[in-house]
């Protein structure tokens, strides 16, 4: 699997079918790149932004789970 596929799978655990769109939005808005061009070096920054995005709508507990799932891919 690619890193993008791994990220979508990790996000889908908590975000369900919205995971691919959420990943795309976070990558393009904050990292200024597409999900397909992500590297493991991007994961800390991505985890930070995903945490922030999820916390707003789903709460801190879910946001922490999402962040941890992303960091585990390193």
N, C-alpha and C positions, 0 to 999 in steps of 0.2 A: 504494500500500500504506500501511497505517497504521503508526504507530511500533510498536505491539504486533506486527504481522505481520513487520516488519523485524527486531525483536528475536528472535522465534521462529526466523526463518530464520537469523539470525546464530548463535544458540545451537545450532541443529540441526546445524550443521557439525561440532560436537564432541560434542554430547549426544544426537544422533539423535532418536528419537521422544519422548524424555522432556523435550524442550525446553519445550513449553507448560506442563507441570506444574511444572518447575523455575522458570520465570519467574514463574508465579503464586505459588509458595511464597516466593520471594525478595521479591517486591513486597509481598505481604500481611504477611509477618513483619517485614520491615525498613523498608519505606517506608510501610507502613500504607495502601496503596491498591491498587486492582486494576490489572492490566496495561493495560486499556483506557483508564485515566485518566492514564497516564504522559505526561510531556512531555520534551522534550529537556533541560530543566533537571534532570531526575531521573537522567540517564544516568551522571553521575560517581558518585553514591551507589550506583546499581544495579550499576555495574561493580565497585565495591569489594566489595559483598556477593556478587555472582556469583563473583568471583575467590576469595573465602574459601570459598564452598560447593563450588566445583569442585576447589580445591586439596586439600581433605580427601579426596576420593574418587578424583580422576584425576591429581593431581600438579600441580606448579608450572608446568611447561611448557604444559600444556593450559589451566590457569587463566589464564596470561598471554595466550594466544590468545583465550580467551573475553572477557577484559577489553578487549583491543585491538579486537576485533570490535564490542563495545558502544560504545566511545568513538568509533569511526569513524562511527557513526550521527549524531553531533552535527553 
